[in-house]
């Protein structure tokens, strides 16, 4: 079954993961999307790509112009979606294009995948209210909603829409479709120093400031390993901020094959995010929660957010209210037996709660096709 997949960033690793899931379930995707760099991929996992142009983070007007341009001159898009039985849109800007590509025909099913609630969807300025009204109108068009956290449903979507079909929850688990799901037994050097890993999209300035303060004030008991792609739109001075500090290392961008080695070098995973504090950051369940736990790195999370609730439900992780107050008290007396006890709690999290397998892919495809029952 042919699927058109509209995305906001062709280089987003989560896009490649979702394409792999579609292919594993027997779907045949074509990807139509914007990109955040000059490089134009010809395919993603073997699936063909239709490039819609370059856009930039935090540039709302530029992205709106890119959407309008593709709506007005959408011949390539209409050609690419011919014969697609399912059209999937990842976030609002993609949904606008997807609906435009469908035109008046309703033979294709429309699926909306939203894994983050952008701040503009919760703001009070007139521009925010305009975007929110657009979203409400387009939500009425969709057949299926896919999201990654129960809190997105309870706090955002369900108060705003009456779903035609039950929403599909697909958590950001580790993708292990064609690989063994056995968790690696990574051998770590015993601490102290204890190493906290902050891996993934690096967009939270407050996290960087807290981690730096923990390193500086720990007298060598805490180290931090940072790896991933920084969002310079949020942390303009990232490069200078991560340089010249003893105990703080920036690895740089990484590939999926680097994850095991990176997590082997950490004892703990930073699963705290203040990027949109009290809103999206309180509701999301981040990739690093699953990746860190899968690789035996103990998550550190805020007690009062959805990540903390997930860990509390699994009786694992280090939960804090104030990291700068609570973590020095935790790490100060931490010895190897206490660390091993924390590690054992993480190891008892069921692997099925951390890993995406074939069953998840089949469940996703069935819901996309309207056969979830």
C-alpha positions in Angstrom: 0.0 0.0 0.0 1.5 3.3 -1.1 1.9 6.0 1.6 2.7 9.7 1.2 4.7 10.9 4.2 4.9 14.7 4.6 7.6 15.8 7.0 9.1 19.0 8.4 12.7 17.9 8.2 14.1 15.2 5.9 17.2 14.9 8.1 15.3 14.2 11.3 16.4 10.8 12.6 12.8 10.2 13.8 11.6 10.4 10.2 14.0 7.6 9.2 12.7 5.5 12.1 9.1 5.9 11.0 9.9 5.1 7.4 11.6 1.9 8.6 8.5 1.0 10.6 6.2 1.6 7.6 8.4 -0.6 5.4 8.6 -3.3 8.0 4.8 -3.4 8.0 4.6 -3.8 4.2 3.8 -0.1 3.4 5.5 1.7 0.5 6.3 5.3 1.5 7.3 8.3 -0.5 8.6 11.1 1.6 7.8 14.8 0.8 9.5 17.2 3.1 11.4 20.3 4.0 15.0 20.2 5.2 17.2 22.2 7.6 20.5 21.9 5.7 21.7 22.3 2.1 22.1 18.5 1.6 19.2 17.0 -0.4 18.7 13.3 0.3 17.6 11.3 -2.7 16.0 8.6 -0.5 15.5 7.7 3.1 16.0 4.0 3.8 15.4 3.3 0.1 12.1 5.3 0.0 12.1 8.1 -2.6 12.2 11.7 -1.5 10.5 14.8 -2.9 12.4 17.9 -1.7 10.2 20.9 -0.8 13.0 23.3 0.0 15.0 24.5 2.9 13.5 26.0 6.0 14.9 27.1 9.4 14.1 26.7 13.0 12.5 29.6 14.8 11.7 31.4 11.5 7.9 31.2 11.4 7.4 33.7 8.5 9.9 31.9 6.3 8.3 28.6 6.9 4.8 30.0 6.2 6.1 31.3 2.9 7.5 27.9 2.1 4.2 26.3 2.7 2.4 28.9 0.6 4.9 28.4 -2.2 4.4 24.7 -2.3 0.6 25.0 -2.1 0.6 27.4 -5.1 3.1 25.5 -7.2 2.3 22.0 -6.0 2.5 20.0 -9.3 5.3 17.8 -8.0 3.4 17.1 -4.8 0.2 16.1 -6.6 2.1 13.9 -8.9 4.0 12.2 -6.0 0.8 11.4 -4.0 -1.0 9.9 -7.0 -2.2 6.4 -6.0 -1.4 6.9 -2.3 -4.0 5.2 -0.1 -2.7 6.9 3.0 -1.3 10.4 3.5 0.6 11.0 6.7 1.6 14.5 7.9 4.2 15.0 10.6 3.3 18.3 12.4 1.1 21.2 11.4 3.0 22.7 8.5 3.1 19.2 6.9 -0.6 18.7 7.5 -1.5 21.9 5.7 0.4 20.6 2.6 -1.1 17.1 2.9 -4.6 18.5 2.9 -3.8 20.6 -0.1 -2.4 17.6 -1.9 -5.5 15.6 -1.3 -7.7 18.3 -2.8 -11.4 17.2 -2.9 -10.7 13.5 -3.1 -11.3 11.6 0.1 -10.4 8.2 -1.1 -7.1 8.5 0.8 -6.9 8.3 4.6 -5.4 11.3 6.4 -3.1 10.6 9.4 -1.7 13.4 11.6 1.5 12.5 13.5 2.4 15.0 16.2 5.2 14.3 18.6 5.8 17.8 19.9 3.4 20.6 20.8 5.1 23.8 19.6 4.9 26.9 21.8 2.9 28.8 19.1 0.1 26.3 19.7 -0.2 27.4 23.3 0.6 31.1 23.1 -1.7 34.1 23.5 -0.4 36.5 20.8 -2.6 37.2 17.8 -0.2 35.2 15.5 -0.4 32.3 17.9 -4.2 32.4 18.0 -4.3 32.5 14.2 -2.2 29.3 14.0 -4.3 27.7 16.7 -7.5 28.4 14.7 -5.8 26.9 11.6 -4.9 23.8 13.5 -8.5 23.4 14.8 -9.8 23.5 11.3 -7.3 20.9 10.0 -7.8 18.6 13.0 -11.4 18.2 11.9 -10.1 16.7 8.6 -8.0 13.9 9.9 -8.9 10.3 10.2 -6.3 9.2 12.7 -4.0 11.0 15.3 -0.6 9.5 16.2 1.3 10.9 19.2 4.0 9.7 21.5 2.9 10.5 25.0 -0.4 10.1 27.0 0.1 13.6 28.3 -0.2 15.0 24.8 -3.6 13.4 24.6 -4.9 14.4 28.0 -3.5 17.9 28.2 -3.8 19.0 24.6 -5.6 17.0 21.9 -8.6 15.5 23.7 -9.8 18.9 25.0 -9.5 20.3 21.5 -10.9 17.6 19.2 -13.4 14.8 19.1 -11.4 12.0 17.4 -13.1 10.0 14.7 -11.0 7.0 15.7 -9.1 6.2 18.9 -5.7 8.0 18.8 -2.6 5.8 18.4 0.1 6.1 21.0 3.5 5.3 19.6 6.2 6.0 22.2 9.7 7.0 21.1 11.2 3.6 21.8 14.4 2.2 20.4 14.0 0.8 16.9 15.0 -2.9 16.8 12.9 -4.4 14.0 15.5 -6.5 12.3 18.0 -6.7 15.1 18.0 -8.7 18.4 16.0 -6.8 21.1 18.3 -8.2 23.9 19.7 -5.3 25.9 23.4 -4.9 25.6 25.4 -5.7 28.8 27.7 -2.6 28.6 30.7 -2.8 30.9 31.3 0.6 32.5 34.2 1.8 34.6 33.1 2.2 38.2 32.7 5.7 39.5 33.3 8.2 40.9 33.5 10.2 38.9 29.9 9.6 37.8 29.2 10.5 34.2 25.8 12.0 33.1 25.1 11.7 29.4 23.0 14.3 27.6 22.4 12.9 24.1 20.1 13.9 21.2 18.7 17.2 20.1 20.4 19.8 22.3 18.0 22.7 22.5 17.6 23.4 26.2 19.8 26.2 27.5 18.7 25.7 31.1 19.8 22.0 31.0 23.2 23.1 29.7 23.6 25.6 32.5 22.5 23.1 35.2 24.9 20.4 33.9 27.7 22.9 33.8 27.0 24.0 37.4 26.9 20.4 38.6 30.3 19.6 37.0 32.0 22.8 38.3 30.6 22.4 41.8 31.2 18.6 42.2 34.9 18.7 43.0 35.5 16.0 40.3 32.7 13.6 41.4 30.5 14.4 38.4 31.3 14.5 34.7 29.1 15.3 31.7 29.2 13.8 28.2 27.2 15.8 25.6 26.5 14.4 22.2 24.1 15.4 19.4 23.1 18.3 17.2 22.8 21.7 19.0 19.9 24.0 18.2 21.8 27.3 17.7 18.5 29.1 17.4 18.1 28.3 21.2 21.7 28.2 22.3 23.6 30.6 20.1 26.9 30.3 22.2 26.7 26.6 22.4 30.3 26.0 21.1 31.9 28.3 23.5 29.7 27.2 26.4 30.9 23.5 26.1 34.6 24.2 25.7 37.3 24.7 28.3 35.4 23.2 31.3 37.1 20.3 33.0 34.8 17.4 33.3 32.5 18.5 30.5 33.0 16.9 27.1 31.2 17.6 23.8 31.4 14.6 21.5 29.7 16.2 18.5 27.0 14.8 16.3 26.7 11.1 16.2 25.3 8.2 14.2 22.9 5.5 15.5 25.8 3.1 15.5 27.6 5.3 18.0 24.9 5.0 20.7 26.1 1.9 22.4 29.6 3.3 22.9 28.3 6.7 24.0 26.0 5.2 26.6 28.7 2.8 27.7 30.6 5.9 28.8 27.7 7.2 30.9 26.3 6.0 34.2 23.3 8.3 34.1 21.1 9.8 31.3 19.8 13.4 31.5 16.1 13.0 30.7 15.2 16.5 31.8 14.0 19.2 29.4 13.0 22.8 30.1 12.8 23.9 26.5 9.1 24.7 26.8 8.8 24.4 30.6 5.4 23.6 32.0 4.1 22.8 28.5 5.6 20.5 25.9 8.6 19.7 28.2 6.2 18.6 30.9 4.2 16.3 28.6 6.8 14.6 26.3 8.5 11.2 26.7 11.9 11.8 25.1 13.9 9.4 23.0 16.8 9.5 25.5 14.4 8.0 28.2 14.2 4.8 26.2 17.7 4.8 24.7 19.4 5.4 28.1 17.3 2.7 29.8 17.8 0.2 27.0 21.6 0.7 27.3 21.6 0.5 31.1 22.2 4.2 31.7 20.0 5.4 34.6 17.6 8.2 33.7 17.5 11.4 35.7 14.1 13.1 35.4 11.9 15.7 37.1 9.4 14.0 39.4 6.4 16.2 38.4 6.4 15.7 34.6 5.3 12.8 32.4 8.9 11.4 32.2 8.9 11.2 36.0 5.5 9.5 36.0 6.7 6.9 33.5 9.8 6.1 35.6 7.8 6.1 38.8 5.4 3.6 37.2 8.4 1.4 36.3 10.0 1.9 39.7 13.3 3.1 38.2 15.4 6.2 37.6 16.5 9.1 39.8 13.6 11.6 40.3 14.3 15.1 41.5 12.3 18.3 42.1 15.2 20.7 41.9 18.3 19.3 40.1 20.8 21.9 41.5 19.6 21.1 45.0 18.8 17.4 44.8 21.5 16.0 42.6 24.5 17.1 44.7 22.8 15.4 47.7 22.4 12.3 45.6 25.8 12.1 44.1 27.7 13.2 47.2 27.4 9.8 49.1 26.9 7.7 46.0 29.0 4.6 46.1 29.3 1.5 43.8 26.7 -0.7 45.7 24.2 2.2 45.7 24.8 2.7 42.0 24.4 -1.0 41.2 21.1 -1.0 43.0 19.9 1.9 40.9 21.2 0.1 37.8 19.3 -3.1 38.7 16.0 -1.2 38.9 16.5 0.1 35.3 17.5 -3.4 34.1 14.1 -4.6 35.4 12.1 -2.4 33.1 10.5 -4.8 30.6 12.3 -4.7 27.3 9.0 -4.5 25.5 8.5 -1.0 27.1 11.7 0.2 25.6 11.9 -1.3 22.2 9.9 -1.0 19.0 9.4 -4.4 17.4 7.5 -5.9 14.4 4.3 -6.0 16.4 4.4 -2.2 16.9 4.9 -1.7 13.2 2.0 -3.9 12.3 -0.2 -2.2 14.8 0.8 1.2 13.4 0.0 0.1 9.8 -3.3 -1.4 10.8 -4.4 1.9 12.4 -3.2 3.9 9.4 -5.3 1.7 7.2 -8.3 2.0 9.5 -8.2 -1.6 10.5 -7.1 -1.2 14.1 -10.0 -3.2 15.5 
